Amino acid sequence: MLENKTEIRINGHILEREFIFKLSTKLKDVNVEVMHCEVSFASLNAGIEEKMPSAMKFYLVGTKENRDVALEKIGQLAKYTQCEIDYTKEII
């Protein structure tokens, strides 16, 4: 069975600001799964030293209500880490 999901793309200093670990903690109490997570960066050293931003793409899988709650929390985390949600798309 295919589940509804939301595709999300975030730009910023994903690696050095530990966005992935903070995302895991932030979504612990929300019944969603983060799937097919990809992080891309031009250069590891440049990314770690905050010289160049990286991009992260993933899918939230769960009910619409839970995905909306998660998206709100992701927005808060993006603001806190000075990252930017570049793109969201609901896939049904």
Stockholm file with secondary structure:
# STOCKHOLM 1.0

chainA/1-92         MLENKTEIRINGHILEREFIFKLSTKLKDVNVEVMHCEVSFASLNAGIEEKMPSAMKFYLVGTKENRDVALEKIGQLAKYTQCEIDYTKEII
#=GR chainA/1-92 SS CCCCEEEEEEEECTTTTTHHHHHHHHTTTSCCEEEEEEEECSCHHHHHTTSSCEEEEEEEESCHHHHHHHHHHHHHHHHHTTCEEEEEEEEC
#=GC SS_cons        CCCCEEEEEEEECTTTTTHHHHHHHHTTTSCCEEEEEEEECSCHHHHHTTSSCEEEEEEEESCHHHHHHHHHHHHHHHHHTTCEEEEEEEEC
//
